[in-house]
């Protein structure tokens, strides 16, 4: 006669606690959670839970914004917003679109392209919702570059900049398709200056390269360093370079 194996993994109270914890990610009603996990036959609830978790893509399957490390829905930044308009109208953005200053879009240095963000002015309370389709701003101390239309919505055209709160509220397209983080050490109008700096950095830092970009004000040569998985790693290198060379590096997303 076979004996029933002892339950040596988790007692019922522990199964109930952990079960509710993970099932809560499915937004199930509290009454249903109690019925599933407080009932004496709660073991069957685990089967139900596992099936639901699998069906919902638990663990980061396609379509789940929670998988974007560091940028979940609800991610917030506060800082200075600027705007860009006529001089860039019609230029290619980082995601390949043509920049249309009359649409509600914005540039951010690291958010996945396709992120949708609500931007609120901290000076007048106005809000706009924008889609991130470009990279920038490439100026220290600024967190987002708004289109002309978005800047008009916030009432910041005249002053040029404004203190804002930016909150990620969703994603469009394929926000998982974004590249590594890099440190932009400096930007030059002359290639020879960029190459000289790149030569100084090689041997001290990995993956040093000069990127050529066409802007409304002319061609620029940007010196980039490294490839990083997290902003913390990239910022640590940026801080080291700033101390070493007395420059103002920026952490940027490389979408190429």
C-alpha positions as CSV (number, residue, x, y, z in Angstrom):
1,X,0.0,0.0,0.0
2,X,1.4,3.4,-1.1
3,X,1.7,6.0,1.6
4,X,0.9,9.6,0.9
5,X,4.0,11.7,0.5
6,X,4.4,14.4,3.1
7,X,4.0,18.0,2.1
8,X,7.5,19.2,2.7
9,X,7.6,22.2,0.3
10,X,5.0,24.6,1.7
11,X,2.3,24.5,4.3
12,X,-1.2,25.6,3.3
13,X,-0.7,29.1,4.8
14,X,2.5,29.6,2.8
15,X,0.9,28.3,-0.4
16,X,-1.9,30.8,0.2
17,X,0.4,33.7,0.7
18,X,2.6,33.0,-2.3
19,X,-0.3,32.0,-4.5
20,X,-2.1,35.3,-3.8
21,X,1.1,37.2,-4.4
22,X,1.6,35.8,-7.9
23,X,-2.1,35.6,-8.8
24,X,-2.4,39.3,-8.0
25,X,-0.4,40.1,-11.1
26,X,-3.3,38.8,-13.1
27,X,-5.7,41.4,-11.6
28,X,-8.1,38.8,-10.3
29,X,-10.8,39.9,-7.9
30,X,-9.9,39.6,-4.2
31,X,-12.9,37.5,-3.5
32,X,-11.8,35.0,-6.1
33,X,-8.3,34.9,-4.7
34,X,-9.7,34.1,-1.2
35,X,-11.9,31.4,-2.6
36,X,-9.0,29.8,-4.5
37,X,-6.3,29.9,-1.9
38,X,-8.0,29.7,1.5
39,X,-10.1,26.7,0.6
40,X,-8.9,23.4,2.0
41,X,-8.5,22.1,-1.6
42,X,-6.2,25.1,-2.5
43,X,-3.7,22.8,-4.1
44,X,-6.0,22.7,-7.2
45,X,-5.7,26.5,-7.3
46,X,-2.0,26.2,-8.1
47,X,-2.9,24.3,-11.3
48,X,-5.4,27.0,-12.1
49,X,-2.9,29.8,-11.4
50,X,-0.1,28.2,-13.5
51,X,-2.5,27.9,-16.5
52,X,-3.5,31.5,-16.2
53,X,0.1,32.7,-15.8
54,X,1.1,30.8,-18.9
55,X,-1.8,32.2,-20.9
56,X,-1.1,35.7,-19.8
57,X,2.6,35.6,-20.8
58,X,3.9,35.8,-17.2
59,X,7.7,36.2,-17.2
60,X,8.0,38.7,-20.0
61,X,6.5,37.4,-23.2
62,X,5.9,39.7,-26.1
63,X,3.5,42.5,-25.4
64,X,4.2,42.9,-21.7
65,X,5.6,46.4,-20.9
66,X,6.9,45.1,-17.6
67,X,9.8,43.4,-19.4
68,X,11.4,46.7,-20.3
69,X,14.0,46.8,-17.6
70,X,14.0,50.2,-15.9
71,X,11.0,51.5,-18.0
72,X,7.8,49.9,-16.8
73,X,4.5,51.7,-17.3
74,X,4.4,54.3,-14.5
75,X,8.2,55.1,-14.9
76,X,8.6,58.8,-14.0
77,X,11.3,61.4,-14.6
78,X,11.3,65.1,-13.5
79,X,13.4,67.7,-15.1
80,X,13.7,70.3,-17.8
81,X,11.9,69.9,-21.2
82,X,12.9,71.8,-24.3
83,X,11.4,71.8,-27.8
84,X,12.5,71.6,-31.4
85,X,10.6,72.8,-34.5
86,X,11.1,74.3,-37.9
87,X,14.8,73.7,-38.3
88,X,14.2,69.9,-38.0
89,X,10.8,69.6,-39.7
90,X,11.0,66.9,-42.3
91,X,14.2,65.3,-41.0
92,X,14.5,61.6,-40.3
93,X,13.8,60.7,-36.7
94,X,15.5,57.8,-34.9
95,X,12.8,55.4,-35.8
96,X,12.9,56.3,-39.5
97,X,9.9,58.6,-39.6
98,X,9.9,62.1,-40.9
99,X,9.8,64.6,-38.1
100,X,6.5,66.5,-38.1
101,X,6.5,69.4,-35.7
102,X,2.7,69.6,-35.8
103,X,2.3,66.1,-34.3
104,X,2.5,65.2,-30.6
105,X,5.9,63.5,-30.5
106,X,9.1,63.8,-28.5
107,X,12.8,62.8,-28.3
108,X,14.3,61.0,-25.3
109,X,17.8,59.8,-24.9
110,X,17.1,56.3,-23.6
111,X,13.4,55.4,-23.5
112,X,12.4,52.7,-26.0
113,X,11.2,54.2,-29.3
114,X,7.4,53.8,-29.3
115,X,7.0,54.7,-25.6
116,X,4.0,56.8,-24.9
117,X,4.5,59.4,-22.2
118,X,2.3,61.9,-20.5
119,X,4.2,65.2,-19.9
120,X,2.9,67.6,-17.3
121,X,4.2,71.2,-16.8
122,X,5.2,71.8,-13.2
123,X,4.7,75.5,-13.7
124,X,1.1,75.6,-15.0
125,X,-0.3,72.1,-14.7
126,X,-1.0,71.6,-18.4
127,X,-0.5,68.1,-19.8
128,X,0.2,66.5,-23.2
129,X,0.6,62.9,-24.3
130,X,3.5,62.3,-26.7
131,X,5.0,59.3,-28.5
132,X,8.8,58.9,-28.4
133,X,10.1,58.6,-31.9
134,X,13.5,60.4,-31.7
135,X,16.7,60.7,-29.7
136,X,17.7,63.8,-27.7
137,X,17.9,66.3,-26.1
138,X,21.7,66.4,-26.5
139,X,22.0,69.1,-23.8
140,X,23.0,68.5,-20.2
141,X,20.2,68.9,-17.7
142,X,17.3,68.3,-20.0
143,X,15.2,65.1,-20.0
144,X,12.9,65.4,-23.1
145,X,12.7,67.4,-26.4
146,X,9.1,68.1,-27.4
147,X,7.7,68.7,-30.8
148,X,6.3,72.2,-31.5
149,X,2.8,70.9,-31.1
150,X,3.6,69.4,-27.7
151,X,5.4,72.5,-26.6
152,X,2.3,74.6,-27.6
153,X,0.1,72.3,-25.6
154,X,2.2,73.0,-22.5
155,X,2.4,76.7,-23.1
156,X,6.2,76.8,-23.2
157,X,7.0,78.2,-26.7
158,X,7.9,81.6,-25.4
159,X,10.4,80.6,-22.7
160,X,11.8,77.7,-24.6
161,X,12.1,75.3,-21.6
162,X,9.9,74.3,-18.7
163,X,10.1,72.1,-15.6
164,X,8.0,69.0,-16.3
165,X,7.1,65.5,-15.0
166,X,7.2,62.8,-17.6
167,X,5.4,59.5,-17.0
168,X,5.4,56.4,-19.2
169,X,1.8,55.4,-19.8
170,X,2.1,52.8,-22.5
171,X,4.0,51.5,-25.6
172,X,3.3,51.4,-29.3
173,X,4.9,49.2,-32.0
174,X,7.8,47.1,-30.8
175,X,9.4,48.8,-27.7
176,X,11.4,45.7,-27.1
177,X,13.4,46.4,-30.3
178,X,15.9,48.9,-28.9
179,X,19.7,48.9,-28.8
180,X,22.4,49.2,-26.2
181,X,23.2,52.2,-24.1
182,X,26.3,54.2,-25.0
183,X,28.1,57.2,-23.5
184,X,28.2,60.2,-25.8
185,X,31.4,61.9,-24.7
186,X,31.3,65.0,-26.9
187,X,30.0,66.4,-30.2
188,X,32.2,68.3,-32.7
189,X,31.7,70.3,-35.9
190,X,35.2,69.2,-37.1
191,X,36.0,65.5,-37.8
192,X,39.6,65.9,-36.8
193,X,38.7,67.0,-33.3
194,X,36.4,64.0,-32.8
195,X,39.0,61.6,-34.1
196,X,41.6,63.1,-31.7
197,X,39.3,62.5,-28.7
198,X,38.4,59.0,-29.9
199,X,42.1,58.2,-30.1
200,X,42.7,59.4,-26.6
201,X,39.8,57.2,-25.3
202,X,40.8,54.0,-27.2
203,X,42.8,51.7,-24.9
204,X,41.0,53.1,-21.9
205,X,37.4,52.4,-22.9
206,X,35.7,49.7,-25.0
207,X,34.0,50.2,-28.4
208,X,35.0,53.8,-29.1
209,X,33.6,55.2,-32.3
210,X,32.8,58.4,-34.1
211,X,29.2,58.8,-35.3
212,X,28.4,61.3,-38.1
213,X,25.0,63.0,-38.0
214,X,23.3,65.5,-40.3
215,X,21.6,68.3,-38.4
216,X,19.9,71.5,-39.5
217,X,22.9,73.5,-38.4
218,X,25.3,71.2,-40.3
219,X,27.2,68.0,-39.8
220,X,28.3,66.9,-36.4
221,X,30.8,64.2,-35.2
222,X,29.8,62.5,-32.0
223,X,32.2,60.4,-30.0
224,X,30.6,57.4,-28.4
225,X,32.0,54.9,-25.9
226,X,31.0,51.4,-24.8
227,X,27.8,49.3,-25.0
228,X,25.9,48.9,-21.7
229,X,22.8,46.9,-20.6
230,X,21.8,49.4,-17.8
231,X,21.8,53.1,-17.2
232,X,23.7,52.6,-14.0
233,X,26.6,51.0,-15.8
234,X,26.6,53.6,-18.5
235,X,26.4,56.5,-16.0
236,X,29.3,55.1,-14.0
237,X,31.5,55.3,-17.1
238,X,30.1,58.7,-18.0
239,X,31.0,60.0,-14.5
240,X,34.5,58.6,-14.8
241,X,35.0,60.3,-18.2
242,X,33.6,63.6,-16.9
243,X,36.1,63.6,-14.0
244,X,39.0,62.6,-16.2
245,X,38.4,64.9,-19.2
246,X,36.3,67.7,-17.7
247,X,33.6,67.2,-20.3
248,X,29.8,66.6,-20.0
249,X,29.0,63.1,-21.3
250,X,25.4,62.0,-21.9
251,X,24.0,58.5,-21.7
252,X,22.2,57.7,-25.0
253,X,20.4,54.8,-26.7
254,X,22.0,53.5,-29.8
255,X,19.2,52.3,-32.1
256,X,21.4,51.4,-35.1
